[in-house]
Amino acid sequence: MLRFMPVGDSMTIGSAGEHTWRYRLWQHLCATYGGPFTLVGPRETLYDKTADAPTSYLYADPEFPRRHLAGWGEGWMHMAPLIGGEVRACRADVLLVSLGLIDLGFYTNAEQTAENARAFVAGAREANPRIRMALLPVIPNVRAASDPPFAEQVARFNELLAKTVADLDEPRSPLLLASPPATYDIHTDTYDGTHPNAHGEHRLAQAFADAMHQAWGWGDEYEG
């Protein structure tokens, strides 16, 4: 049984009424991956905007393994201290990570964020020396379109993340840098300039699915 753990911020946890990209990826793997797998993590709720808390179970389709390690307003700095314990507790084999926008927007600069990413990798490997990780660069949002210094920090962090993957990749615990969706457009793939709508969910799932297919031969290329 291959155990995938989605790790991320608000784009990964999703909010009440959504499918989430986690669901879209699960559907794709059910159709194309030949072996048993599941999604794992210590959490399973969506974010409830009315309650301003991650308390909702109102998935558009709740019939999938909903567990994850994602939080509205959480980033590398929040997940790095947690990841070792959660990898160990959930016996995760693969981490699917989409983090960084929150860090850069509110907490740390590109260099500091990259250091937290390195600490995250170290913590995950301490818990499981054979853990695999697919990491998605930060996708610029509406703020990056109007705030050039922020856009520069996003671009700088993505450069540092690529270097982190190149530096830390190793055969027994491979790191994979997923490519941002080539056709992702904040005007058509999000509902507010940041968070994915249904079309955007497919594009994020595609980024992870295509990366794993191309690098590790898992499943097929994404269709949807």
C-alpha angles and dihedrals in degrees: 000000000000111000118207120192117197110211121188155101132271092315089061104038091047125194136267114301097022130115094215126212087267089068093046091052092047090053091050094049092047088057100041113019112091102208139058116282142157142184117252139185142121095266135055107171133104124228115267108212093194093054092035088225140096094256106116127109093179099122116168084237113013094184100104138075097282101184119125145142102241134124139187105250096010127126144167091298091057097042100043094073092045104043101080095054093044095048088052096045095045096037090229119191100183131029118206103197131192110167142130110075093092093045093052094042099050117001122026141018123242095272094048091046091052090052089054089050089054090049088051092054091048092050093049092049093048088059095041117012090196098050116138121214133195110194125196118208118235111277109220113244136198092288091058088055092060104026111063096187090054091047088052091053091051091051092045093050092049089054090050092047090054089051091048091054092048093047098045103035112117134169098248093046108026122198117208125196108211118212116244110250106277093217098040110136121180089212095057105020099050135051096216108017093273115040119069123248120207092286091047091051089060092049093052092047088049092054092059096037095051092045092053092044094050098042104032105019093241117151123330133291111290121266119188 
